[in-house]
């Protein structure tokens, strides 16, 4: 028994080390706005009210015990019904907790020529086999062994891990038809005195997988496959050494979510980085709403094909950009075009250090946003790709989409 306890606690210690190891949740964004470079580092935190993201779960289960002698009874004769009911809470998009209660029946097999030293309780005679005596009193032959019948109840506490979020790095909750969870936890199983079985209690180590199909945002159908590992003396037979028994389970049931569902996202930035970002935004706002920089540039420029100051910076080798930090520049261009109705602009994808195809996609993405989100007339938007750095003698636009303008005749 001591060996079993040490084995279980060793597994738990390893799990705690893995879970508590600091994970990298910090992201870095390299943003170039005109000649300003910002390195923004932030941590993402998810928050929700305490009484939110709750759920109830009920399952009908089939359980099978696997011990050193149980293969003497065919699998389907060992498969016995059970139930589980539980309540849980999603603490974070990646993980949650669940408390459960369940039980019913377990049937194993005992050979009469191997063991038979039983844990004693009042009324038992030492070295006698109470289960064998029970079956023989019922007229059942026990020369080759006998069925070991148990009634039990189990309470458990599990940690749930959302595999969809953990492996896709896409933190979302409550908006999927399918979700896949793994669980790890501890249980307390109590075997009741019944048909010669002694009263007994053990700690179990629980693991398993849960698949849920969300019929509605509140109601889901789930299938669970799991295993509970415990001491082989759960059946009351002692003298088996440090062996373990496993209780396999398959369950089908319903999950009902209640309370407000979902999380708010908070981005945590250090004070120094916030000042850096604030200063850059302040410099940009000088050229923003009702700013005179764009107006003066247009009024004072006599050459067509001038380069406008705003640019949308994309991630290197991708047709994606940081919407939080780049959207202001798209707004500035839209404002400029609304102020000057006779101006047509060319959206230029810079091929300096970028592939031609990527530059084309970037320019088309910006054109589509100006049309769909800001209502700019498509006839006033052209697209082109060339080495903007070389043509205008500028630096810092390697992965950007920039804008040139001319007046309609």
Secondary structure in CASP SS format (residue, H / E / C, confidence):
PFRMAT SS
TARGET T0000
AUTHOR 0000-0000-0000
METHOD secondary structure of the structure
MODEL  1
X C 1.00
X H 1.00
X H 1.00
X H 1.00
X H 1.00
X H 1.00
X H 1.00
X H 1.00
X H 1.00
X H 1.00
X H 1.00
X H 1.00
X H 1.00
X H 1.00
X H 1.00
X H 1.00
X H 1.00
X H 1.00
X H 1.00
X H 1.00
X C 1.00
X C 1.00
X C 1.00
X C 1.00
X C 1.00
X E 1.00
X E 1.00
X E 1.00
X E 1.00
X E 1.00
X E 1.00
X E 1.00
X E 1.00
X C 1.00
X C 1.00
X E 1.00
X E 1.00
X E 1.00
X E 1.00
X E 1.00
X E 1.00
X E 1.00
X E 1.00
X E 1.00
X E 1.00
X E 1.00
X E 1.00
X C 1.00
X C 1.00
X C 1.00
X C 1.00
X C 1.00
X C 1.00
X E 1.00
X E 1.00
X E 1.00
X E 1.00
X E 1.00
X E 1.00
X E 1.00
X E 1.00
X E 1.00
X E 1.00
X E 1.00
X E 1.00
X E 1.00
X C 1.00
X C 1.00
X C 1.00
X H 1.00
X H 1.00
X H 1.00
X C 1.00
X C 1.00
X H 1.00
X H 1.00
X H 1.00
X H 1.00
X C 1.00
X E 1.00
X E 1.00
X E 1.00
X E 1.00
X E 1.00
X E 1.00
X E 1.00
X E 1.00
X E 1.00
X E 1.00
X E 1.00
X E 1.00
X E 1.00
X C 1.00
X C 1.00
X E 1.00
X E 1.00
X E 1.00
X E 1.00
X E 1.00
X E 1.00
X E 1.00
X E 1.00
X E 1.00
X E 1.00
X E 1.00
X E 1.00
X E 1.00
X E 1.00
X E 1.00
X E 1.00
X C 1.00
X C 1.00
X C 1.00
X C 1.00
X C 1.00
X C 1.00
X C 1.00
X E 1.00
X C 1.00
X C 1.00
X C 1.00
X C 1.00
X C 1.00
X C 1.00
X C 1.00
X C 1.00
X C 1.00
X C 1.00
X C 1.00
X H 1.00
X H 1.00
X H 1.00
X H 1.00
X H 1.00
X H 1.00
X H 1.00
X H 1.00
X C 1.00
X C 1.00
X C 1.00
X C 1.00
X C 1.00
X C 1.00
X C 1.00
X C 1.00
X E 1.00
X E 1.00
X E 1.00
X E 1.00
X E 1.00
X E 1.00
X E 1.00
X E 1.00
X E 1.00
X E 1.00
X E 1.00
X E 1.00
X E 1.00
X E 1.00
X E 1.00
X E 1.00
X E 1.00
X H 1.00
X H 1.00
X H 1.00
X H 1.00
X H 1.00
X H 1.00
X C 1.00
X C 1.00
X C 1.00
X C 1.00
X C 1.00
X C 1.00
X C 1.00
X C 1.00
X C 1.00
X E 1.00
X E 1.00
X E 1.00
X E 1.00
X E 1.00
X E 1.00
X E 1.00
X E 1.00
X E 1.00
X E 1.00
X E 1.00
X E 1.00
X E 1.00
X E 1.00
X C 1.00
X C 1.00
X E 1.00
X C 1.00
X C 1.00
X E 1.00
X C 1.00
X C 1.00
X E 1.00
X E 1.00
X E 1.00
X E 1.00
X E 1.00
X E 1.00
X E 1.00
X E 1.00
X E 1.00
X E 1.00
X E 1.00
X E 1.00
X E 1.00
X E 1.00
X E 1.00
X C 1.00
X C 1.00
X C 1.00
X C 1.00
X E 1.00
X E 1.00
X E 1.00
X E 1.00
X E 1.00
X E 1.00
X E 1.00
X E 1.00
X E 1.00
X E 1.00
X E 1.00
X E 1.00
X E 1.00
X H 1.00
X H 1.00
X H 1.00
X H 1.00
X C 1.00
X E 1.00
X C 1.00
X C 1.00
X C 1.00
X C 1.00
X C 1.00
X C 1.00
X E 1.00
X E 1.00
X E 1.00
X E 1.00
X E 1.00
X E 1.00
X E 1.00
X E 1.00
X E 1.00
X E 1.00
X E 1.00
X E 1.00
X E 1.00
X E 1.00
X E 1.00
X C 1.00
X C 1.00
X C 1.00
X C 1.00
X C 1.00
X E 1.00
X E 1.00
X E 1.00
X E 1.00
X E 1.00
X E 1.00
X C 1.00
X H 1.00
X H 1.00
X H 1.00
X H 1.00
X H 1.00
X H 1.00
X H 1.00
X H 1.00
X H 1.00
X H 1.00
X H 1.00
X H 1.00
X H 1.00
X H 1.00
X H 1.00
X C 1.00
X C 1.00
X C 1.00
X C 1.00
X C 1.00
X C 1.00
X H 1.00
X H 1.00
X H 1.00
X H 1.00
X H 1.00
X H 1.00
X H 1.00
X H 1.00
X H 1.00
X C 1.00
X C 1.00
X C 1.00
X C 1.00
X C 1.00
X E 1.00
X E 1.00
X E 1.00
X E 1.00
X E 1.00
X E 1.00
X E 1.00
X E 1.00
X E 1.00
X C 1.00
X C 1.00
X C 1.00
X C 1.00
X C 1.00
X C 1.00
X E 1.00
X C 1.00
X H 1.00
X H 1.00
X H 1.00
X H 1.00
X H 1.00
X H 1.00
X H 1.00
X H 1.00
X H 1.00
X H 1.00
X H 1.00
X H 1.00
X H 1.00
X H 1.00
X H 1.00
X H 1.00
X H 1.00
X C 1.00
X C 1.00
X C 1.00
X E 1.00
X E 1.00
X E 1.00
X E 1.00
X E 1.00
X E 1.00
X E 1.00
X E 1.00
X C 1.00
X C 1.00
X C 1.00
X C 1.00
X C 1.00
X H 1.00
X H 1.00
X H 1.00
X H 1.00
X H 1.00
X H 1.00
X H 1.00
X H 1.00
X H 1.00
X H 1.00
X H 1.00
X H 1.00
X H 1.00
X H 1.00
X H 1.00
X H 1.00
X H 1.00
X C 1.00
X C 1.00
X C 1.00
X C 1.00
X C 1.00
X H 1.00
X H 1.00
X H 1.00
X E 1.00
X E 1.00
X E 1.00
X E 1.00
X E 1.00
X E 1.00
X C 1.00
X H 1.00
X H 1.00
X H 1.00
X H 1.00
X H 1.00
X C 1.00
X C 1.00
X C 1.00
X C 1.00
X C 1.00
X C 1.00
X C 1.00
X E 1.00
X E 1.00
X E 1.00
X E 1.00
X E 1.00
X E 1.00
X E 1.00
X E 1.00
X C 1.00
X C 1.00
END
